C-alpha cells in the first residue's frame, strides 16, 4: 500500500525586499496553486526558520484585494494629481497588454524622435533586490533605447563609496560570527527593527557576557534594548568617530602590529585626530567628555568587538566622511584579527556577478546616440523634472518617465518639487507596480507587477554570504508580469532585434553566474556553484565563507595602496581632503538657517514598513499606529512651544509644511524632532515628510541627505 501523494508542495523562494537579511522563504502551495503559508527556511544559517513581522504576513500583500492586476490607461480628460485611497480605479480604464505595450512603445519612439532618446528617464531602485528584477532586461532596454541612465544614489552610495575607500570592497564580519563578540557597537543600526536576523546573534553574544552599545539620535527598538544608548545629535557621527580615535591614540590603545602590517596613512590620521578632543566632540554630539572617553576605552580594550554600522549614518551632508571615519575604527584597534570582531556595513562586495553579460552596456552603441547616455542623479528628481534642459549643457528636458521598483512620489526628497514635475501634462509617465501608490496617481499607464512569489530570480545579499535561488511558487495573479518579461516584450514592440531581448530568466541566471563549459560558475567565490545545485538546494555559501571568513587580516586589499587606507591618495588627487573631518551640516543647529528653523528633523524609517513598501496594508498600519502621522518631540521643545502630547502641530520650513500630531515621548534628544516615512495619500493634506527634505547631496557619492533638515514646529 503506497502513501497518498500530498496535495501540497513547498517551494524555495527568497524575500527580495530591500533588507540585508535576504531571507530564504519556504512557500506552501495547495493543489489549486494558491500559496497558503510562508515560513523562514530553517536550513539557511541566517534566516534560521523565522521571518520578520513584515514578511510573515506576506500573503496579505500577494492576495490583497486592491492589487493592480491588469494594465490600466488614464481616462481621457482625467488630470494627473493626488487621488484619494480607494478612488484610483475611477481615473483609469483597463486595457490589454498588447494595447498597452503598443501604445507605450509608439509614444516612447515619438518622444525619442522629437526630443532625443535622452529625454526618456528610467527611475527604479530596490523595490526588489533580486538580481534580475533589480537590473537586467531593463538595463538592456534603456541602453539600446539610448534613454538617460539613472545614478541610483538614494540609499547607500555615500556609505558604500566611503567603506570602499577604506577597504577596497564592501566586505565585513559574517552575520553568524556576531555571536562570538564580547562587545557589539550598533552605530545607526536598528538591528531589532530592520535587520532582525542579526538579533539572535546579538542575544547569544549577550548571554555569553557581551554588551550592546547603540549610537543613534532616535530611541529605536534596538536602542531601547541596549546596555547603553548614546543619543548623539544628527550629523555628528564623524566628530564622534574622530574623537574616539583621539582617545585611542592618546592612550596607546591602538593595535600597532595590525596598523604596521595592514594600513596606510596612520601618521596623517594621528595628526588630524589631535584636534578632536573629548571636550570638543562632546560639544558637537551632546555627550559629555567623560562619555566619549569611556566609549573609546571600552571599544578599544574589548575583543572581539563587532561594529554594525548601517546606512542611516550616511544620509547626512557629511555622511560619506562619517562612514569613512567609523569604518577606520576596527582597523585602528585590530578588531579584524579576532573572529567575531571587525565590522559590517554591507557584504555585497562578496558577490561577483557577471553583470556585463546581464546588463549589456554595449547595446548603447546600437542606440540612436551610438554612445552611453547622460546620467541623471535620482536624488535630484525634482530638479530633473522641473529644471533640466534650461541649461543647454544638461541635454534635453525629461519628457518621459518610466518608474518601476520604486515609489518616487513618496520616497524622493523635496516632495513638492517632485510632485510639481510629475504634474506636468507634457510628461509621459509609465509605472510598473503592484498597488496604487503615490506615484501611480500621476501615471499615464499603470502596469501590473509580480511579487517575489510569482517569478524566478537569483539573489545575493548585503547582510550575508549566501547565493540563493528564488523559484517561482505560484502563477502570477491576474495579468501581472515580471520586470524581465515587461522590458523584453517592450523591446520587441520597439523593433529591437537583438536576441538578448528574448532571453528567459533561466538563461539570464546562467549568464549572471557565468556558467562555464563544465556547468560551474566562473565567478570568483562561486566556482563550486552550478545552476542545478542552486535550484535544488536553494542557497549555497560563497566559497570563502564555507569554513568561516575573516576579511582584511592578510594579503593585498583592493585599495590603491593594497592596505586599509586611513588616508586616501585617491581623494587627495581629486582635490578632496584625504582624511575624514567634521564640517557641521549646513542644515544643522550650527548652520545659518538655524535662527529661523531651530529644530533638526529626523525623517526616520517606520519599523513595520520597508521604506514605503507595506505602508498601504491595513495590518502593517495597525502595527505602526503608535507613531503613524505623529511628530515625536522632546519635552523641552514641546514645553517651549506650549505643545502637549496629542496636540495637532504644524512642522515646516522653506520647502513645505505638514500637519501631524505631537507625540511628546523623549524618543529624541532636545533640539531634534522625528517623523517616519508614509505615503502622501495617507495624509489628509496629500503630503508626507519629504516636503521638508532637500535635494542637497552628500559629500561622497551624490546621495540623498534625508537626515539633514531644519524645521520649526508650532501648534496647528
Buried (B, 14 or more C-beta within 10 A) or exposed (E): EEEEEEEEEEBBBBBBBBBBBBBBBBBBBEEEEBBEEBBBBEBBBBBBEBBBBBBBBBBEBBEBEBBBBBBBBBEEEEEBEBBEEEEBEEBBEEBEBEEBBBBBBEBBBEBBEEBBBBBBBBBBBBBBBBBBBBBBBBBBBBBBBBBBBBBBBBBBBBBBBBBBBBBBBBBBBBBBBBBBBBBBBBBBBBBBBBBBBBBBBBBBBBEEEBBBBBBBBBBBBBBEBBEBBBBBBBBBBBBBBBBBBBBBBBEEBBBEEBBEBBBBBBEBBBEBBEEBBBEBBBEBBBBEBEBBBBBBBBBBEBBBBBBBBBBBBBBBBBBBBBBBBBBBBBBBBBBBBBBBBBBBBBBBBBBBBBBEBBBBEBBBEBBBBEEBBBEBBBBBBBBBBBBBBEEEEBBBBBBBBBBBBBBBBBBBBBBBBBBEBBBBEEBBBBBBBBBBBBBBBBBBBBBBBBBBBBBBBBBBBBBBBBBBBBBBBBEBBEBBBBBBBBBBBBBBBBEBEBEBBEBEBEEBBBBBBBBEEEEBBBBEBBBEBBBEBBBEBBBBBBBBBEEEBBBBBEEEBEBBBEBBBBBBBBBEEEEBBBBBBBBBBBBBBBBEBBEEBBBBBBBBBBBBBBBBBBBBBEBBBEBBEEBBBBBBBBBEBBEEBEBEEEBEBBBBBEBBBBBBBBBBBBBBBBBBBBBBBBBBBBBEEBBBBBBBBBBBBBBBBBBBBBBBBBBBBEEB
